[in-house]
Amino acid sequence: MAREVISTGNELCAKAAIEGGAKFFGGYPLTPSSEVMHVSSDLLPKVGGVAIQMEDEIAGISAALGSSMTGVKSFTATSGPGISLKAEQIGLGFIAEIPLVIVNVMRGGPSTGLPTRVSQADIGQAQYPTHGDYASITLCAGSLSECYTETVRAFNLAEKYMTPVFMLLDETIGHMHGKAILPDLEEIEASIVTREKFEGSPENYKPYDVPMNKPAVLNPMFQGYKYHVTGLHHGVEGFPTEDAEQCEFNIERLVGKINTVAAENDGLDDLPDYEEYMLDDADICIIAYGSIGLGAYEAVQKLRSEGIKAGLFRPIMLWPSPAKRIAEIGAKFENRIMVTELNMGQYSKEIERVIKRNDFATLLKANGRPIAPAEMVAKVKEMM
């Protein structure tokens, strides 16, 4: 049976991490994400886990990566400035293929910005949080329930693809307090994914000796399997190499195991990468995500009550984007699309890339204030 709880988005994110199998949190408090650490520090010891507040954000992710390398599902949480500090170690997670969930409760930026205000300005950062070539996975919660379900999903994707995965909330949804409907705990436990493990003889173990578009098989440390971990390009056993052919293969595989797999399979798992609301018979499509998606539902209902057939497309997996469906929406609605987001158009650039034109309307805000449904309604009416 489904569970009904009264909670906040940040608290649900922490609860989901632990019920999804996490046993280690390493981090440092940063507004508006601090409650993720606070709740984790309370809940983890009850299940035999550990939560550590380190001296800074860099140490927090370093501890979490180290924990993950021992086979323990691990996570960290912060906001945009913390992601900037963690960037180098995020890169280590990508190239060494260490699974990790990174929760980012977004606030206004750049730099210290607006610590207590809402923003969606870290969308581009989540796609490319560090230097180099790679592909990232980014989920974005659009409701209190999704703060829970998408966090569980983030751990499963991290384990399946052996990579850091970003779980995005924004300040509004992170601090929103209300009722959430959660899956039954037995359902969650049945869905849990754990990383593949090499079971053969230790002398035959080569963690990075995998085919194109496949993740590494990184056995937990201290269990008899030896390998080298480095931020340098590496060969099949993990030792550094500058061999041109090997380096090119490494990068193509890091990108391909996510972007190519997502394109070929229309997603990375069996769960929905987007939600559609009243879109089947719509004449106008609103595209929104995160907490702004909640206001967009109300805007659609208001427009419908006034005889304007509006619908909503809400991406849940932002990266890799649901490009196939976005392209179909672009073809169907032509110049009757309105994209709204709490930044200067970061995801709008992806919409433009996919549909290959920029004749859609935008409703953007970057001053730390939300976008009201009435503003969306007014913008749509301007398009009529």
NUMINU-802224 format. One record per residue (C-alpha): residue number from 1; residue in one letter; x, y, z. Coordinates in pm, whole numbers, plus 50000, padded with zeros to 5 digits. Layout:
N
+-------+--------+-------+-------+-------+
! margu ! padren !    xx !    yy !    zz !
+-------+--------+-------+-------+-------+
!   NUM !      A !     X !     Y !     Z !
...
+-------+--------+-------+-------+-------+
//
This chain:
384
+-------+--------+-------+-------+-------+
! margu ! padren !    xx !    yy !    zz !
+-------+--------+-------+-------+-------+
!     1 !      M ! 50000 ! 50000 ! 50000 !
!     2 !      A ! 50110 ! 50355 ! 49932 !
!     3 !      R ! 50220 ! 50561 ! 50230 !
!     4 !      E ! 50098 ! 50911 ! 50312 !
!     5 !      V ! 50342 ! 51136 ! 50496 !
!     6 !      I ! 50363 ! 51505 ! 50589 !
!     7 !      S ! 50713 ! 51627 ! 50523 !
!     8 !      T ! 50940 ! 51864 ! 50331 !
!     9 !      G ! 51122 ! 51793 ! 50008 !
!    10 !      N ! 51463 ! 51792 ! 50173 !
!    11 !      E ! 51349 ! 51552 ! 50443 !
!    12 !      L ! 51192 ! 51320 ! 50186 !
!    13 !      C ! 51513 ! 51323 ! 49985 !
!    14 !      A ! 51712 ! 51204 ! 50287 !
!    15 !      K ! 51448 ! 50945 ! 50376 !
!    16 !      A ! 51453 ! 50810 ! 50021 !
!    17 !      A ! 51832 ! 50784 ! 50015 !
!    18 !      I ! 51832 ! 50564 ! 50323 !
!    19 !      E ! 51534 ! 50352 ! 50221 !
!    20 !      G ! 51699 ! 50320 ! 49879 !
!    21 !      G ! 52002 ! 50156 ! 50035 !
!    22 !      A ! 52241 ! 50441 ! 50119 !
!    23 !      K ! 52462 ! 50385 ! 50423 !
!    24 !      F ! 52697 ! 50684 ! 50407 !
!    25 !      F ! 52660 ! 51060 ! 50383 !
!    26 !      G ! 52955 ! 51293 ! 50359 !
!    27 !      G ! 52895 ! 51663 ! 50333 !
!    28 !      Y ! 52886 ! 52011 ! 50477 !
!    29 !      P ! 52578 ! 52222 ! 50557 !
!    30 !      L ! 52480 ! 52480 ! 50297 !
!    31 !      T ! 52152 ! 52667 ! 50262 !
!    32 !      P ! 51901 ! 52558 ! 50135 !
!    33 !      S ! 52017 ! 52194 ! 50140 !
!    34 !      S ! 52118 ! 52160 ! 50507 !
!    35 !      E ! 51814 ! 51960 ! 50613 !
!    36 !      V ! 51923 ! 51674 ! 50387 !
!    37 !      M ! 52234 ! 51638 ! 50602 !
!    38 !      H ! 52048 ! 51695 ! 50928 !
!    39 !      V ! 51789 ! 51424 ! 50861 !
!    40 !      S ! 52051 ! 51185 ! 50725 !
!    41 !      S ! 52261 ! 51226 ! 51040 !
!    42 !      D ! 51956 ! 51125 ! 51243 !
!    43 !      L ! 51837 ! 50834 ! 51029 !
!    44 !      L ! 52160 ! 50670 ! 50907 !
!    45 !      P ! 52285 ! 50545 ! 51246 !
!    46 !      K ! 51950 ! 50371 ! 51297 !
!    47 !      V ! 52022 ! 50146 ! 50996 !
!    48 !      G ! 52391 ! 50093 ! 51066 !
!    49 !      G ! 52501 ! 50380 ! 50846 !
!    50 !      V ! 52723 ! 50681 ! 50900 !
!    51 !      A ! 52680 ! 51053 ! 50837 !
!    52 !      I ! 52985 ! 51276 ! 50861 !
!    53 !      Q ! 52997 ! 51654 ! 50855 !
!    54 !      M ! 53337 ! 51729 ! 50707 !
!    55 !      E ! 53533 ! 52054 ! 50728 !
!    56 !      D ! 53416 ! 52172 ! 50388 !
!    57 !      E ! 53236 ! 52067 ! 50070 !
!    58 !      I ! 53549 ! 51926 ! 49908 !
!    59 !      A ! 53618 ! 51696 ! 50200 !
!    60 !      G ! 53252 ! 51594 ! 50207 !
!    61 !      I ! 53246 ! 51460 ! 49853 !
!    62 !      S ! 53591 ! 51306 ! 49895 !
!    63 !      A ! 53466 ! 51104 ! 50191 !
!    64 !      A ! 53154 ! 51001 ! 50000 !
!    65 !      L ! 53359 ! 50886 ! 49699 !
!    66 !      G ! 53588 ! 50686 ! 49924 !
!    67 !      S ! 53292 ! 50522 ! 50092 !
!    68 !      S ! 53141 ! 50433 ! 49756 !
!    69 !      M ! 53464 ! 50267 ! 49647 !
!    70 !      T ! 53422 ! 50020 ! 49934 !
!    71 !      G ! 53085 ! 49918 ! 49786 !
!    72 !      V ! 52868 ! 50132 ! 50015 !
!    73 !      K ! 52593 ! 50338 ! 49852 !
!    74 !      S ! 52688 ! 50697 ! 49933 !
!    75 !      F ! 52568 ! 51051 ! 49877 !
!    76 !      T ! 52636 ! 51414 ! 49945 !
!    77 !      A ! 52414 ! 51723 ! 49940 !
!    78 !      T ! 52476 ! 52091 ! 49884 !
!    79 !      S ! 52369 ! 52387 ! 49670 !
!    80 !      G ! 52526 ! 52558 ! 49369 !
!    81 !      P ! 52832 ! 52709 ! 49542 !
!    82 !      G ! 52907 ! 52371 ! 49698 !
!    83 !      I ! 52888 ! 52201 ! 49359 !
!    84 !      S ! 53146 ! 52451 ! 49235 !
!    85 !      L ! 53378 ! 52347 ! 49518 !
!    86 !      K ! 53315 ! 51977 ! 49454 !
!    87 !      A ! 53382 ! 52007 ! 49080 !
!    88 !      E ! 53728 ! 51848 ! 49074 !
!    89 !      Q ! 53617 ! 51544 ! 49273 !
!    90 !      I ! 53303 ! 51511 ! 49061 !
!    91 !      G ! 53540 ! 51475 ! 48767 !
!    92 !      L ! 53721 ! 51197 ! 48951 !
!    93 !      G ! 53386 ! 51023 ! 48997 !
!    94 !      F ! 53319 ! 51045 ! 48623 !
!    95 !      I ! 53655 ! 50918 ! 48497 !
!    96 !      A ! 53709 ! 50652 ! 48765 !
!    97 !      E ! 53339 ! 50550 ! 48737 !
!    98 !      I ! 53248 ! 50573 ! 49102 !
!    99 !      P ! 52872 ! 50570 ! 49171 !
!   100 !      L ! 52755 ! 50861 ! 49385 !
!   101 !      V ! 52435 ! 51061 ! 49429 !
!   102 !      I ! 52485 ! 51438 ! 49450 !
!   103 !      V ! 52183 ! 51631 ! 49579 !
!   104 !      N ! 52171 ! 51996 ! 49475 !
!   105 !      V ! 51898 ! 52210 ! 49629 !
!   106 !      M ! 51925 ! 52508 ! 49396 !
!   107 !      R ! 51944 ! 52870 ! 49508 !
!   108 !      G ! 52020 ! 53197 ! 49331 !
!   109 !      G ! 52370 ! 53258 ! 49200 !
!   110 !      P ! 52636 ! 53303 ! 49078 !
!   111 !      S ! 52880 ! 53305 ! 49373 !
!   112 !      T ! 52701 ! 53345 ! 49708 !
!   113 !      G ! 52400 ! 53484 ! 49522 !
!   114 !      L ! 52067 ! 53451 ! 49699 !
!   115 !      P ! 52110 ! 53177 ! 49963 !
!   116 !      T ! 51750 ! 53174 ! 50083 !
!   117 !      R ! 51576 ! 53231 ! 49749 !
!   118 !      V ! 51457 ! 52993 ! 49480 !
!   119 !      S ! 51637 ! 52939 ! 49151 !
!   120 !      Q ! 51686 ! 52684 ! 48874 !
!   121 !      A ! 52016 ! 52833 ! 48764 !
!   122 !      D ! 52221 ! 52516 ! 48811 !
!   123 !      I ! 52070 ! 52328 ! 48517 !
!   124 !      G ! 52368 ! 52391 ! 48292 !
!   125 !      Q ! 52606 ! 52319 ! 48579 !
!   126 !      A ! 52443 ! 51979 ! 48631 !
!   127 !      Q ! 52504 ! 51889 ! 48268 !
!   128 !      Y ! 52870 ! 51992 ! 48277 !
!   129 !      P ! 52976 ! 52029 ! 48643 !
!   130 !      T ! 53346 ! 51982 ! 48572 !
!   131 !      H ! 53597 ! 52004 ! 48287 !
!   132 !      G ! 53650 ! 51739 ! 48023 !
!   133 !      D ! 53430 ! 51514 ! 47811 !
!   134 !      Y ! 53170 ! 51291 ! 47976 !
!   135 !      A ! 52792 ! 51262 ! 48004 !
!   136 !      S ! 52593 ! 51332 ! 48318 !
!   137 !      I ! 52263 ! 51204 ! 48450 !
!   138 !      T ! 52040 ! 51463 ! 48615 !
!   139 !      L ! 51696 ! 51415 ! 48769 !
!   140 !      C ! 51473 ! 51704 ! 48880 !
!   141 !      A ! 51191 ! 51663 ! 49133 !
!   142 !      G ! 50863 ! 51835 ! 49046 !
!   143 !      S ! 50666 ! 51742 ! 49358 !
!   144 !      L ! 50716 ! 51632 ! 49716 !
!   145 !      S ! 50651 ! 51272 ! 49615 !
!   146 !      E ! 50920 ! 51296 ! 49347 !
!   147 !      C ! 51171 ! 51424 ! 49602 !
!   148 !      Y ! 51142 ! 51070 ! 49735 !
!   149 !      T ! 51089 ! 50856 ! 49425 !
!   150 !      E ! 51347 ! 51029 ! 49206 !
!   151 !      T ! 51610 ! 51008 ! 49481 !
!   152 !      V ! 51562 ! 50631 ! 49493 !
!   153 !      R ! 51591 ! 50632 ! 49116 !
!   154 !      A ! 51911 ! 50837 ! 49133 !
!   155 !      F ! 52080 ! 50570 ! 49344 !
!   156 !      N ! 51967 ! 50298 ! 49106 !
!   157 !      L ! 52102 ! 50486 ! 48805 !
!   158 !      A ! 52432 ! 50558 ! 48979 !
!   159 !      E ! 52478 ! 50189 ! 49050 !
!   160 !      K ! 52364 ! 50075 ! 48707 !
!   161 !      Y ! 52583 ! 50316 ! 48508 !
!   162 !      M ! 52870 ! 50352 ! 48759 !
!   163 !      T ! 52867 ! 50730 ! 48761 !
!   164 !      P ! 52781 ! 51033 ! 48973 !
!   165 !      V ! 52411 ! 51122 ! 48937 !
!   166 !      F ! 52263 ! 51462 ! 49016 !
!   167 !      M ! 51938 ! 51489 ! 49206 !
!   168 !      L ! 51802 ! 51843 ! 49172 !
!   169 !      L ! 51554 ! 52012 ! 49400 !
!   170 !      D ! 51503 ! 52385 ! 49419 !
!   171 !      E ! 51461 ! 52594 ! 49735 !
!   172 !      T ! 51084 ! 52607 ! 49702 !
!   173 !      I ! 51030 ! 52235 ! 49674 !
!   174 !      G ! 51310 ! 52154 ! 49919 !
!   175 !      H ! 51144 ! 52361 ! 50194 !
!   176 !      M ! 50782 ! 52301 ! 50090 !
!   177 !      H ! 50587 ! 52128 ! 50369 !
!   178 !      G ! 50292 ! 51912 ! 50276 !
!   179 !      K ! 50149 ! 51570 ! 50204 !
!   180 !      A ! 50337 ! 51325 ! 49986 !
!   181 !      I ! 50227 ! 50985 ! 49860 !
!   182 !      L ! 50516 ! 50738 ! 49875 !
!   183 !      P ! 50543 ! 50385 ! 49737 !
!   184 !      D ! 50520 ! 50096 ! 49977 !
!   185 !      L ! 50856 ! 50014 ! 50134 !
!   186 !      E ! 50846 ! 49660 ! 49997 !
!   187 !      E ! 50801 ! 49803 ! 49648 !
!   188 !      I ! 51106 ! 50024 ! 49698 !
!   189 !      E ! 51317 ! 49737 ! 49828 !
!   190 !      A ! 51218 ! 49524 ! 49529 !
!   191 !      S ! 51328 ! 49797 ! 49288 !
!   192 !      I ! 51675 ! 49854 ! 49434 !
!   193 !      V ! 51965 ! 49815 ! 49191 !
!   194 !      T ! 52315 ! 49721 ! 49304 !
!   195 !      R ! 52630 ! 49752 ! 49097 !
!   196 !      E ! 52758 ! 49459 ! 48894 !
!   197 !      K ! 53038 ! 49264 ! 49057 !
!   198 !      F ! 53313 ! 49053 ! 48902 !
!   199 !      E ! 53298 ! 48702 ! 49049 !
!   200 !      G ! 53597 ! 48542 ! 48877 !
!   201 !      S ! 53953 ! 48484 ! 48985 !
!   202 !      P ! 54129 ! 48798 ! 49121 !
!   203 !      E ! 54418 ! 48758 ! 48877 !
!   204 !      N ! 54172 ! 48788 ! 48587 !
!   205 !      Y ! 54004 ! 49102 ! 48722 !
!   206 !      K ! 54029 ! 49408 ! 48497 !
!   207 !      P ! 53763 ! 49663 ! 48602 !
!   208 !      Y ! 53783 ! 49881 ! 48292 !
!   209 !      D ! 53805 ! 49598 ! 48039 !
!   210 !      V ! 53447 ! 49644 ! 47921 !
!   211 !      P ! 53288 ! 49696 ! 47576 !
!   212 !      M ! 53189 ! 50028 ! 47426 !
!   213 !      N ! 52889 ! 50191 ! 47598 !
!   214 !      K ! 52919 ! 49967 ! 47903 !
!   215 !      P ! 53013 ! 50085 ! 48255 !
!   216 !      A ! 53316 ! 49965 ! 48446 !
!   217 !      V ! 53283 ! 49672 ! 48684 !
!   218 !      L ! 53439 ! 49825 ! 48994 !
!   219 !      N ! 53443 ! 49569 ! 49274 !
!   220 !      P ! 53437 ! 49698 ! 49633 !
!   221 !      M ! 53778 ! 49758 ! 49782 !
!   222 !      F ! 53915 ! 49531 ! 50055 !
!   223 !      Q ! 53750 ! 49221 ! 49912 !
!   224 !      G ! 54051 ! 49063 ! 49743 !
!   225 !      Y ! 54037 ! 49235 ! 49404 !
!   226 !      K ! 54323 ! 49472 ! 49327 !
!   227 !      Y ! 54307 ! 49763 ! 49087 !
!   228 !      H ! 54433 ! 50117 ! 49055 !
!   229 !      V ! 54214 ! 50428 ! 49086 !
!   230 !      T ! 54327 ! 50750 ! 48923 !
!   231 !      G ! 54198 ! 51071 ! 48773 !
!   232 !      L ! 54430 ! 51013 ! 48479 !
!   233 !      H ! 54327 ! 50828 ! 48168 !
!   234 !      H ! 54381 ! 50463 ! 48238 !
!   235 !      G ! 54402 ! 50119 ! 48088 !
!   236 !      V ! 54192 ! 49815 ! 48171 !
!   237 !      E ! 54346 ! 49768 ! 48519 !
!   238 !      G ! 54320 ! 50135 ! 48608 !
!   239 !      F ! 54686 ! 50230 ! 48569 !
!   240 !      P ! 54759 ! 50561 ! 48388 !
!   241 !      T ! 54811 ! 50561 ! 48014 !
!   242 !      E ! 54859 ! 50814 ! 47734 !
!   243 !      D ! 54790 ! 50563 ! 47460 !
!   244 !      A ! 54586 ! 50757 ! 47205 !
!   245 !      E ! 54360 ! 50468 ! 47107 !
!   246 !      Q ! 54287 ! 50376 ! 47468 !
!   247 !      C ! 54219 ! 50738 ! 47569 !
!   248 !      E ! 53979 ! 50790 ! 47279 !
!   249 !      F ! 53798 ! 50468 ! 47367 !
!   250 !      N ! 53770 ! 50577 ! 47731 !
!   251 !      I ! 53601 ! 50904 ! 47645 !
!   252 !      E ! 53369 ! 50758 ! 47382 !
!   253 !      R ! 53261 ! 50493 ! 47632 !
!   254 !      L ! 53204 ! 50742 ! 47916 !
!   255 !      V ! 52979 ! 50947 ! 47691 !
!   256 !      G ! 52823 ! 50651 ! 47514 !
!   257 !      K ! 52725 ! 50452 ! 47822 !
!   258 !      I ! 52480 ! 50734 ! 47898 !
!   259 !      N ! 52398 ! 50941 ! 47591 !
!   260 !      T ! 52411 ! 50664 ! 47331 !
!   261 !      V ! 52227 ! 50418 ! 47554 !
!   262 !      A ! 51958 ! 50677 ! 47632 !
!   263 !      A ! 51908 ! 50759 ! 47264 !
!   264 !      E ! 51892 ! 50395 ! 47156 !
!   265 !      N ! 51656 ! 50289 ! 47435 !
!   266 !      D ! 51451 ! 50610 ! 47467 !
!   267 !      G ! 51574 ! 50652 ! 47824 !
!   268 !      L ! 51807 ! 50497 ! 48079 !
!   269 !      D ! 51555 ! 50286 ! 48269 !
!   270 !      D ! 51189 ! 50187 ! 48264 !
!   271 !      L ! 51067 ! 50490 ! 48457 !
!   272 !      P ! 50920 ! 50800 ! 48290 !
!   273 !      D ! 51162 ! 51074 ! 48187 !
!   274 !      Y ! 50881 ! 51330 ! 48164 !
!   275 !      E ! 50518 ! 51392 ! 48251 !
!   276 !      E ! 50246 ! 51527 ! 48025 !
!   277 !      Y ! 49931 ! 51698 ! 48149 !
!   278 !      M ! 49631 ! 51763 ! 47922 !
!   279 !      L ! 49860 ! 51766 ! 47621 !
!   280 !      D ! 49670 ! 51531 ! 47388 !
!   281 !      D ! 49418 ! 51788 ! 47264 !
!   282 !      A ! 49618 ! 52101 ! 47348 !
!   283 !      D ! 49677 ! 52390 ! 47112 !
!   284 !      I ! 49952 ! 52543 ! 47327 !
!   285 !      C ! 50229 ! 52361 ! 47517 !
!   286 !      I ! 50386 ! 52497 ! 47836 !
!   287 !      I ! 50724 ! 52342 ! 47920 !
!   288 !      A ! 50823 ! 52369 ! 48287 !
!   289 !      Y ! 51012 ! 52162 ! 48544 !
!   290 !      G ! 51081 ! 52152 ! 48916 !
!   291 !      S ! 50864 ! 52365 ! 49145 !
!   292 !      I ! 50761 ! 52583 ! 48848 !
!   293 !      G ! 50584 ! 52277 ! 48711 !
!   294 !      L ! 50344 ! 52293 ! 49006 !
!   295 !      G ! 50238 ! 52644 ! 48906 !
!   296 !      A ! 50210 ! 52535 ! 48544 !
!   297 !      Y ! 49940 ! 52280 ! 48636 !
!   298 !      E ! 49730 ! 52562 ! 48777 !
!   299 !      A ! 49801 ! 52781 ! 48476 !
!   300 !      V ! 49681 ! 52506 ! 48240 !
!   301 !      Q ! 49359 ! 52466 ! 48440 !
!   302 !      K ! 49297 ! 52843 ! 48440 !
!   303 !      L ! 49358 ! 52869 ! 48066 !
!   304 !      R ! 49127 ! 52574 ! 48000 !
!   305 !      S ! 48854 ! 52740 ! 48207 !
!   306 !      E ! 48881 ! 53037 ! 47972 !
!   307 !      G ! 48857 ! 52825 ! 47660 !
!   308 !      I ! 49227 ! 52811 ! 47576 !
!   309 !      K ! 49346 ! 52454 ! 47525 !
!   310 !      A ! 49681 ! 52453 ! 47703 !
!   311 !      G ! 49884 ! 52151 ! 47810 !
!   312 !      L ! 50201 ! 52088 ! 48008 !
!   313 !      F ! 50521 ! 51900 ! 47927 !
!   314 !      R ! 50737 ! 51855 ! 48236 !
!   315 !      P ! 51080 ! 51692 ! 48198 !
!   316 !      I ! 51189 ! 51484 ! 48497 !
!   317 !      M ! 51521 ! 51356 ! 48364 !
!   318 !      L ! 51685 ! 51675 ! 48241 !
!   319 !      W ! 52012 ! 51514 ! 48127 !
!   320 !      P ! 52021 ! 51330 ! 47903 !
!   321 !      S ! 51710 ! 51513 ! 47791 !
!   322 !      P ! 51402 ! 51332 ! 47655 !
!   323 !      A ! 51505 ! 51463 ! 47314 !
!   324 !      K ! 51286 ! 51231 ! 47109 !
!   325 !      R ! 50967 ! 51349 ! 47278 !
!   326 !      I ! 51077 ! 51714 ! 47278 !
!   327 !      A ! 51131 ! 51690 ! 46902 !
!   328 !      E ! 50780 ! 51547 ! 46859 !
!   329 !      I ! 50635 ! 51832 ! 47065 !
!   330 !      G ! 50828 ! 52082 ! 46856 !
!   331 !      A ! 50680 ! 51938 ! 46536 !
!   332 !      K ! 50327 ! 51926 ! 46676 !
!   333 !      F ! 50306 ! 52271 ! 46833 !
!   334 !      E ! 50531 ! 52467 ! 46597 !
!   335 !      N ! 50538 ! 52826 ! 46735 !
!   336 !      R ! 50284 ! 52756 ! 47010 !
!   337 !      I ! 50532 ! 52658 ! 47282 !
!   338 !      M ! 50611 ! 52854 ! 47597 !
!   339 !      V ! 50913 ! 52758 ! 47811 !
!   340 !      T ! 50924 ! 52891 ! 48165 !
!   341 !      E ! 51212 ! 52853 ! 48410 !
!   342 !      L ! 51385 ! 53027 ! 48700 !
!   343 !      N ! 51700 ! 53126 ! 48516 !
!   344 !      M ! 51793 ! 53314 ! 48200 !
!   345 !      G ! 51695 ! 53029 ! 47969 !
!   346 !      Q ! 51932 ! 52741 ! 48043 !
!   347 !      Y ! 51694 ! 52460 ! 47947 !
!   348 !      S ! 51547 ! 52673 ! 47670 !
!   349 !      K ! 51878 ! 52627 ! 47492 !
!   350 !      E ! 51823 ! 52250 ! 47497 !
!   351 !      I ! 51470 ! 52293 ! 47360 !
!   352 !      E ! 51612 ! 52509 ! 47080 !
!   353 !      R ! 51885 ! 52252 ! 47007 !
!   354 !      V ! 51638 ! 51966 ! 46980 !
!   355 !      I ! 51357 ! 52129 ! 46784 !
!   356 !      K ! 51610 ! 52325 ! 46571 !
!   357 !      R ! 51441 ! 52663 ! 46599 !
!   358 !      N ! 51387 ! 52941 ! 46853 !
!   359 !      D ! 51040 ! 53067 ! 46769 !
!   360 !      F ! 50897 ! 52961 ! 47105 !
!   361 !      A ! 50808 ! 53205 ! 47382 !
!   362 !      T ! 50992 ! 53216 ! 47714 !
!   363 !      L ! 50894 ! 53331 ! 48061 !
!   364 !      L ! 51210 ! 53361 ! 48268 !
!   365 !      K ! 51292 ! 53497 ! 48611 !
!   366 !      A ! 51627 ! 53511 ! 48792 !
!   367 !      N ! 51561 ! 53736 ! 49092 !
!   368 !      G ! 51494 ! 53463 ! 49347 !
!   369 !      R ! 51117 ! 53489 ! 49321 !
!   370 !      P ! 50886 ! 53219 ! 49185 !
!   371 !      I ! 50680 ! 53250 ! 48869 !
!   372 !      A ! 50312 ! 53269 ! 48955 !
!   373 !      P ! 50048 ! 53080 ! 48754 !
!   374 !      A ! 49890 ! 53417 ! 48668 !
!   375 !      E ! 50214 ! 53523 ! 48499 !
!   376 !      M ! 50210 ! 53206 ! 48289 !
!   377 !      V ! 49849 ! 53264 ! 48193 !
!   378 !      A ! 49925 ! 53621 ! 48088 !
!   379 !      K ! 50225 ! 53510 ! 47880 !
!   380 !      V ! 50022 ! 53246 ! 47699 !
!   381 !      K ! 49751 ! 53501 ! 47619 !
!   382 !      E ! 50017 ! 53724 ! 47464 !
!   383 !      M ! 50089 ! 53440 ! 47221 !
!   384 !      M ! 49730 ! 53416 ! 47100 !
+-------+--------+-------+-------+-------+
//
